Amino acid sequence: MAKPSAQALAPSEKLDPSAAPLSAALRTIKKYPNRRLYDTATSAYVTLSEIKKLVMQAAPMVVVDAKTGADLTRSILLQIILEEESAGAPMFSEAVLYNIIRFYGHTMQGHMGSYLESHVQSFMDWQSKLGESSPNLSPEVWAQFMQWQAPLMHNMFSGLADPSQNVMAQMQEQMQKQIQKNTEQFLGVLGLKS
């Protein structure tokens, strides 16, 4: 059986490292040809909702094909997201989904994943710190607070609706700084600027 990659662990570890002990063993879930999922830690079949609970608990896990040992973790996580998106209150608007799809095959595809990951991680860190400082708040108070925070969240995640604009703006800014620096160096060599 193939050893799970570090990438397979990264998303679950980043959710909330304090939720799972550091010594927690990697949990292996085997997916059989009949589509059943078998948790080797509990010696029992599990459902996608039970795997979702493991993710919510930040339990380190990997899903592998029982026959080939291929890592299927991403596929199972995407299935969970699809079920959640179909179940009622979706997290992603159609505009966001269109824009994400447009990045497949685009030259900026590699940057899109890291962009989304860093923003989601920032949000998770912010949420964790806020929760630690105010653990006794009721759901109603949280809802009011999040409504008050909507403009801040909009600004923070505005790049998700059209990330190409933000990436291009950042690239242009970096290019302008580099051109300015090169021009100053060139003028300095010619003795035209002190």
HELIX and SHEET records of a PDB file:
HELIX    1   1 ALA A    6  LEU A   15  1                                  10    
HELIX    2   2 PRO A   17  ALA A   19  5                                   3    
HELIX    3   3 LEU A   48  MET A   56  1                                   9    
HELIX    4   4 THR A   73  SER A   86  1                                  14    
HELIX    5   5 GLU A   94  ARG A  102  1                                   9    
HELIX    6   6 GLN A  109  SER A  133  1                                  25    
HELIX    7   7 PRO A  139  TRP A  148  1                                  10    
HELIX    8   8 ALA A  150  ALA A  161  1                                  12    
HELIX    9   9 PRO A  163  VAL A  189  1                                  27    
SHEET    1   A 4 ALA A  44  VAL A  46  0                                        
SHEET    2   A 4 LEU A  37  ASP A  39 -1                                        
SHEET    3   A 4 ARG A  27  LYS A  31 -1                                        
SHEET    4   A 4 MET A  61  ASP A  65  1                                        
END                                                                             
